């Protein structure tokens, strides 16, 4: 006869409890990219209608009081504003890539303003960010950066310029500053 072990008799099988799973962790930028693709496929407006119409009505009342604005007019103004913002951010992103920068900053918008509007005063801050004598190796000068950005922006403007038929060939109207 085998000796009985008290410990073996007291052990009762307990089902294994599952630990809660960690939430899925996406790599940086994956969710943002997914959201960008989702928004580009949809036709809904990015800005909320109520705050936009409130701001627009406040601005209109600054010029003339008791003005009624139709819903379609509000919608067209909002679509135009969103299109303008989209084009502006896209052009600033081109400046970012021309500068070989990792992210978009206010300086890129300043350079874009300087290229499109020569009277703009903010370009000195944006372009001459690096102090003289401490320029990193291989980095183009501020004048070279501005020239490169101007070339890129003018190409984009030339692409969007309306076509004018003269004789047998098509000519683009390009407004150069």
C-alpha atoms as a printed R data frame, in Angstrom:
    type eleno elety resid chain resno       x      y       z
1   ATOM     1    CA   UNK     A     1   0.000  0.000   0.000
2   ATOM     2    CA   UNK     A     2   1.170  3.456  -0.875
3   ATOM     3    CA   UNK     A     3   1.418  6.126   1.721
4   ATOM     4    CA   UNK     A     4  -1.164  8.919   1.236
5   ATOM     5    CA   UNK     A     5   0.073 12.410   0.980
6   ATOM     6    CA   UNK     A     6  -2.080 14.981   2.757
7   ATOM     7    CA   UNK     A     7  -1.050 17.731   0.372
8   ATOM     8    CA   UNK     A     8  -2.202 15.803  -2.662
9   ATOM     9    CA   UNK     A     9  -5.594 15.249  -1.166
10  ATOM    10    CA   UNK     A    10  -6.120 18.955  -0.428
11  ATOM    11    CA   UNK     A    11  -5.210 20.222  -3.907
12  ATOM    12    CA   UNK     A    12  -8.273 21.134  -5.883
13  ATOM    13    CA   UNK     A    13  -8.031 22.051  -9.544
14  ATOM    14    CA   UNK     A    14  -8.877 25.706 -10.074
15  ATOM    15    CA   UNK     A    15  -9.460 26.964 -13.611
16  ATOM    16    CA   UNK     A    16  -6.804 29.374 -14.863
17  ATOM    17    CA   UNK     A    17  -7.989 32.979 -14.771
18  ATOM    18    CA   UNK     A    18  -7.260 34.965 -17.930
19  ATOM    19    CA   UNK     A    19  -5.496 38.255 -17.524
20  ATOM    20    CA   UNK     A    20  -7.104 41.213 -19.263
21  ATOM    21    CA   UNK     A    21  -5.496 41.941 -22.621
22  ATOM    22    CA   UNK     A    22  -3.601 45.165 -23.137
23  ATOM    23    CA   UNK     A    23  -5.237 47.625 -25.504
24  ATOM    24    CA   UNK     A    24  -3.792 47.654 -28.998
25  ATOM    25    CA   UNK     A    25  -0.901 50.105 -29.299
26  ATOM    26    CA   UNK     A    26  -0.424 51.546 -32.790
27  ATOM    27    CA   UNK     A    27   2.841 53.004 -34.016
28  ATOM    28    CA   UNK     A    28   3.061 56.811 -34.016
29  ATOM    29    CA   UNK     A    29   1.356 58.291 -37.071
30  ATOM    30    CA   UNK     A    30  -0.643 55.196 -38.001
31  ATOM    31    CA   UNK     A    31  -3.890 56.410 -36.466
32  ATOM    32    CA   UNK     A    32  -3.360 59.930 -37.836
33  ATOM    33    CA   UNK     A    33  -2.786 58.537 -41.316
34  ATOM    34    CA   UNK     A    34  -5.904 56.398 -41.033
35  ATOM    35    CA   UNK     A    35  -7.928 59.439 -39.956
36  ATOM    36    CA   UNK     A    36  -6.526 61.517 -42.838
37  ATOM    37    CA   UNK     A    37  -7.491 58.846 -45.353
38  ATOM    38    CA   UNK     A    38 -10.934 58.522 -43.790
39  ATOM    39    CA   UNK     A    39 -11.481 62.287 -43.933
40  ATOM    40    CA   UNK     A    40 -10.253 62.536 -47.522
41  ATOM    41    CA   UNK     A    41 -12.763 59.886 -48.601
42  ATOM    42    CA   UNK     A    42 -15.688 61.543 -46.826
43  ATOM    43    CA   UNK     A    43 -17.519 64.595 -48.121
44  ATOM    44    CA   UNK     A    44 -18.449 66.061 -44.753
45  ATOM    45    CA   UNK     A    45 -16.979 69.373 -43.629
46  ATOM    46    CA   UNK     A    46 -14.089 69.449 -41.175
47  ATOM    47    CA   UNK     A    47 -15.171 72.563 -39.276
48  ATOM    48    CA   UNK     A    48 -18.340 72.312 -37.193
49  ATOM    49    CA   UNK     A    49 -21.266 74.195 -38.747
50  ATOM    50    CA   UNK     A    50 -22.634 75.948 -35.649
51  ATOM    51    CA   UNK     A    51 -19.386 77.596 -34.442
52  ATOM    52    CA   UNK     A    52 -18.435 78.567 -37.987
53  ATOM    53    CA   UNK     A    53 -21.802 80.184 -38.680
54  ATOM    54    CA   UNK     A    54 -21.668 81.971 -35.306
55  ATOM    55    CA   UNK     A    55 -18.248 83.455 -36.094
56  ATOM    56    CA   UNK     A    56 -19.332 84.391 -39.613
57  ATOM    57    CA   UNK     A    57 -22.499 86.102 -38.357
58  ATOM    58    CA   UNK     A    58 -20.440 88.036 -35.772
59  ATOM    59    CA   UNK     A    59 -18.110 89.251 -38.518
60  ATOM    60    CA   UNK     A    60 -21.022 90.229 -40.765
61  ATOM    61    CA   UNK     A    61 -22.705 92.108 -37.897
62  ATOM    62    CA   UNK     A    62 -19.476 94.068 -37.463
63  ATOM    63    CA   UNK     A    63 -20.082 95.600 -40.897
64  ATOM    64    CA   UNK     A    64 -23.854 95.801 -40.981
65  ATOM    65    CA   UNK     A    65 -26.476 94.847 -38.384
66  ATOM    66    CA   UNK     A    66 -29.641 92.788 -38.875
67  ATOM    67    CA   UNK     A    67 -28.371 90.860 -41.881
68  ATOM    68    CA   UNK     A    68 -29.933 87.504 -42.659
69  ATOM    69    CA   UNK     A    69 -27.740 84.835 -44.228
70  ATOM    70    CA   UNK     A    70 -29.158 81.780 -45.979
71  ATOM    71    CA   UNK     A    71 -27.984 78.274 -45.162
72  ATOM    72    CA   UNK     A    72 -26.647 77.714 -48.679
73  ATOM    73    CA   UNK     A    73 -24.582 80.906 -48.495
74  ATOM    74    CA   UNK     A    74 -23.140 79.750 -45.164
75  ATOM    75    CA   UNK     A    75 -22.339 76.362 -46.650
76  ATOM    76    CA   UNK     A    76 -20.558 77.880 -49.670
77  ATOM    77    CA   UNK     A    77 -18.524 80.230 -47.489
78  ATOM    78    CA   UNK     A    78 -17.559 77.338 -45.210
79  ATOM    79    CA   UNK     A    79 -16.537 75.145 -48.152
80  ATOM    80    CA   UNK     A    80 -14.453 77.995 -49.556
81  ATOM    81    CA   UNK     A    81 -12.777 78.588 -46.185
82  ATOM    82    CA   UNK     A    82 -11.945 74.905 -45.794
83  ATOM    83    CA   UNK     A    83 -10.581 74.731 -49.341
84  ATOM    84    CA   UNK     A    84  -8.397 77.784 -48.662
85  ATOM    85    CA   UNK     A    85  -7.077 76.266 -45.419
86  ATOM    86    CA   UNK     A    86  -6.392 72.953 -47.148
87  ATOM    87    CA   UNK     A    87  -4.442 74.602 -49.987
88  ATOM    88    CA   UNK     A    88  -2.500 76.770 -47.541
89  ATOM    89    CA   UNK     A    89  -1.493 73.823 -45.347
90  ATOM    90    CA   UNK     A    90  -0.558 71.801 -48.419
91  ATOM    91    CA   UNK     A    91   1.688 74.620 -49.697
92  ATOM    92    CA   UNK     A    92   3.275 74.977 -46.242
93  ATOM    93    CA   UNK     A    93   3.957 71.235 -46.266
94  ATOM    94    CA   UNK     A    94   5.797 71.708 -49.568
95  ATOM    95    CA   UNK     A    95   7.910 74.356 -47.845
96  ATOM    96    CA   UNK     A    96   8.559 71.842 -45.056
97  ATOM    97    CA   UNK     A    97   9.789 69.233 -47.518
98  ATOM    98    CA   UNK     A    98  11.908 71.833 -49.331
99  ATOM    99    CA   UNK     A    99  13.575 72.667 -46.012
100 ATOM   100    CA   UNK     A   100  13.940 68.954 -45.226
101 ATOM   101    CA   UNK     A   101  12.200 69.553 -41.899
102 ATOM   102    CA   UNK     A   102  10.462 66.823 -39.926
103 ATOM   103    CA   UNK     A   103   7.315 68.740 -38.996
104 ATOM   104    CA   UNK     A   104   5.283 71.758 -39.993
105 ATOM   105    CA   UNK     A   105   5.892 74.996 -38.074
106 ATOM   106    CA   UNK     A   106   4.806 78.644 -38.082
107 ATOM   107    CA   UNK     A   107   8.074 79.580 -39.820
108 ATOM   108    CA   UNK     A   108   6.973 77.621 -42.889
109 ATOM   109    CA   UNK     A   109   3.778 79.689 -43.106
110 ATOM   110    CA   UNK     A   110   5.862 82.876 -42.756
111 ATOM   111    CA   UNK     A   111   8.078 81.851 -45.672
112 ATOM   112    CA   UNK     A   112   5.007 80.987 -47.724
113 ATOM   113    CA   UNK     A   113   3.592 84.460 -46.991
114 ATOM   114    CA   UNK     A   114   6.893 86.038 -47.983
115 ATOM   115    CA   UNK     A   115   6.982 84.162 -51.269
116 ATOM   116    CA   UNK     A   116   3.398 84.973 -52.194
117 ATOM   117    CA   UNK     A   117   3.473 88.528 -50.792
118 ATOM   118    CA   UNK     A   118   6.831 90.354 -51.068
119 ATOM   119    CA   UNK     A   119   5.709 93.121 -48.677
120 ATOM   120    CA   UNK     A   120   5.360 90.596 -45.836
121 ATOM   121    CA   UNK     A   121   7.626 91.508 -42.897
122 ATOM   122    CA   UNK     A   122   7.758 88.172 -41.033
123 ATOM   123    CA   UNK     A   123  10.213 86.516 -43.425
124 ATOM   124    CA   UNK     A   124  13.293 87.812 -41.635
125 ATOM   125    CA   UNK     A   125  12.382 85.812 -38.525
126 ATOM   126    CA   UNK     A   126  11.493 82.694 -40.459
127 ATOM   127    CA   UNK     A   127  14.360 82.481 -42.918
128 ATOM   128    CA   UNK     A   128  17.211 83.735 -40.745
129 ATOM   129    CA   UNK     A   129  16.586 81.318 -37.910
130 ATOM   130    CA   UNK     A   130  20.202 80.085 -37.780
131 ATOM   131    CA   UNK     A   131  22.689 82.692 -36.467
132 ATOM   132    CA   UNK     A   132  25.463 83.749 -38.837
133 ATOM   133    CA   UNK     A   133  28.685 81.795 -38.434
134 ATOM   134    CA   UNK     A   134  26.929 78.846 -36.787
135 ATOM   135    CA   UNK     A   135  25.379 77.408 -39.906
136 ATOM   136    CA   UNK     A   136  25.278 73.579 -39.833
137 ATOM   137    CA   UNK     A   137  27.203 71.741 -42.529
138 ATOM   138    CA   UNK     A   138  25.378 71.106 -45.754
139 ATOM   139    CA   UNK     A   139  22.537 73.453 -44.821
140 ATOM   140    CA   UNK     A   140  21.537 75.890 -47.581
141 ATOM   141    CA   UNK     A   141  21.609 79.615 -46.892
142 ATOM   142    CA   UNK     A   142  18.336 81.433 -46.108
143 ATOM   143    CA   UNK     A   143  18.385 83.053 -49.557
144 ATOM   144    CA   UNK     A   144  18.773 79.651 -51.229
145 ATOM   145    CA   UNK     A   145  15.902 78.276 -49.139
146 ATOM   146    CA   UNK     A   146  13.671 81.193 -50.118
147 ATOM   147    CA   UNK     A   147  14.563 80.793 -53.805
148 ATOM   148    CA   UNK     A   148  13.822 77.057 -53.692
149 ATOM   149    CA   UNK     A   149  10.492 77.613 -51.959
150 ATOM   150    CA   UNK     A   150   9.537 80.362 -54.415
151 ATOM   151    CA   UNK     A   151  10.289 78.010 -57.326
152 ATOM   152    CA   UNK     A   152   8.107 75.264 -55.823
153 ATOM   153    CA   UNK     A   153   5.225 77.619 -55.066
154 ATOM   154    CA   UNK     A   154   5.353 79.222 -58.511
155 ATOM   155    CA   UNK     A   155   5.157 75.758 -60.109
156 ATOM   156    CA   UNK     A   156   2.067 75.025 -58.031
157 ATOM   157    CA   UNK     A   157   0.499 78.377 -58.957
158 ATOM   158    CA   UNK     A   158   1.285 77.755 -62.626
159 ATOM   159    CA   UNK     A   159  -0.462 74.378 -62.467
160 ATOM   160    CA   UNK     A   160  -3.626 75.916 -61.032
161 ATOM   161    CA   UNK     A   161  -3.626 78.954 -63.353
162 ATOM   162    CA   UNK     A   162  -6.543 79.089 -65.797
163 ATOM   163    CA   UNK     A   163  -5.787 78.251 -69.410
164 ATOM   164    CA   UNK     A   164  -6.231 80.895 -72.099
165 ATOM   165    CA   UNK     A   165  -6.572 79.960 -75.762
166 ATOM   166    CA   UNK     A   166  -4.430 82.069 -78.078
167 ATOM   167    CA   UNK     A   167  -4.367 80.923 -81.666
168 ATOM   168    CA   UNK     A   168  -3.705 77.189 -81.842
169 ATOM   169    CA   UNK     A   169  -1.863 76.696 -78.567
170 ATOM   170    CA   UNK     A   170  -2.933 76.953 -74.945
171 ATOM   171    CA   UNK     A   171  -1.134 79.478 -72.747
172 ATOM   172    CA   UNK     A   172  -1.270 79.598 -68.967
173 ATOM   173    CA   UNK     A   173  -1.887 82.937 -67.283
174 ATOM   174    CA   UNK     A   174   0.654 83.146 -64.441
175 ATOM   175    CA   UNK     A   175   0.761 86.125 -62.136
176 ATOM   176    CA   UNK     A   176   4.361 86.657 -61.020
177 ATOM   177    CA   UNK     A   177   5.291 89.074 -58.262
